[in-house]
Amino acid sequence: MAFSSQRPSTSAPSASQCKYQVDDNELERGTTISPTLLRAVEESWFAIVILSPNYASSTWCLDEVSKIVECMKIDTILPVFYDVDPSDVRKQMGTFAEAFNKHKMKFKKEKEKVQRWRDALTKVGNIAGWTSKDRYACTNAQLKNCSALLSPT
């Protein structure tokens, strides 16, 4: 799940300009990421990337985070490390290593793609974000901090 705010021409986003992008469970496995989703990333002010233990198993998620890293400044990417350690994301360890071992085998002829995914996760893993080891760890204070970052100055 990623949250994006479309870029208006001159002002900060209003509530009506904010859009939520939620991955569709009906998406056909093995298909490429939607051009509409990639365009939405290109037009966004910021992205909240929620990284979970199985995140790297999804080529859609990896394509999306690669596009986010390609199009956005680091200070507009807000990672949430949900039940994963940021160092596992950064270094592709644990479940991220398992996923990349499978990707290496599946995408033998597309080494650049796999490396692009690795690079994107390394960059996102290096960003100071929010860490939640369980679903109740995110506090109101953390949500207020996030809200303050997204509010116009």
N, C-alpha and C positions, 0 to 999 in steps of 0.2 A: 504494500500500500504506500502510495506517495501522495503528498499534498502539493499542489502547485498553485501559484497565483499568477494569472495572466498579466502581462505587462500592458498597462494603459499608456497612452501617449505622453502624459505630463504629470500625473499625480500618483500618489500611493494607492494601493488597492483598497477598494471598499469591500464590504462583506459580500455584495452581490457579484463582485468580480473574482472572488476566490472560488476555486473548483477543487473538488476532491477526485483523485484518480484511484479507483480501487480495482485491483486485478480481478478479472472475470474468471470465475471457476469453469465457465463453459468454453474457454479458449482451447482451441485444438492444439494438442501437444505436438511439438516439432515444427510448428509454423514460425515464421519470422515475426518480429515485433511490428505492431501496427504503425504505418506512417503517420497516422493521426496522433498516436501517443508520442512519437518522436517529435512531431511538430509542436505538441503541447509542451514538451520539455524545452524546446528551443525558445518558446514564447513566454516562459515562466520567469518570475522574479526570483523564486527560491524553490527548494525542494526539501521535504522531510523524507529521509530514507530510513525505513524501519528494517533493520537487519536482524533476522532470526536465525536459529541454527540451520535451517534448511534453505536459507536464502540463495546460497551459491549453487544449489541443485537446479535452480530455475534459470534456463538460458534467457528467458524473457526478462527476469530481474537483472541479470548480468548485462544484457543489452541496454536496458533502461539506465542502470547506474553508470555504464560507460558513456552514454549520451549525456547524462546529467553532468558528469565530470568534464566532458568535452565542451559543453556549452556554458557552464556556470563558473563564477568565481568561487573559490573555496569558502568564503565567508557567507555565501548564500545557500550552502548545502548544510543541512542540519540532520546529522545522523542520530538515530535512536538504536542503541545496541540492546535488543530485547533477548534476554537469556543467552547472550553471547559476550565473550570478552573482546573488547576492541583489538587486542593484540592478535586474537585468532583471525579477525577480519584482515588486519594489516599484514600479517605474515602468512595468511591462508593455512592455518593450523586447525586441528580438530575436525569438525564436520565440513569446514571449508576445504581442508586438504583432501578429505574423502571425495568431495564433489569434483575438485579439480583433477584428481587422479582419473575419474571417469571421463571428464571433459577431454583430457589429454588423449585418451584412447579413442573417443568418439570423433574428435576433431583433429586427427593426425595431420590432415592436409591444410588445416586452418590454424596454424600455430600463432599467427598474428592476432587472430580473434581472441584466442585463449590468453595471450599475453596482454591484450587490451583490457580484458576482464580483470586479470590479476592487478594490473596497474591502477585501474579504477578503484578496486577494493582497497589497495594499499593507500591511495590518497584519502578515501573516505575513512578508513581506519585510523588515519593520522589526525583527523579532525576531532577537536574536543566536542563531544556530543553528550547525550544522556545515556546512562547505563541502567538497565533494569534486569536484575537477576531473577525476579519473579514478577508476576502481573500486578502485584500490589506495591511495588517499590517506587513507582512514579508518584511523586507527591504534588500537592497543589502548588508548592513553591517552584518545582521544576516546570510545571505547566505555565505558571506566571512568567518565569524567565523566558520560556519559549515565546509566549505571547508578546512580551516586551521586545524581543528581537525582531518580531514580524510587524510591529506597529510602526507607523511613520514617526519620524523624529521632529 
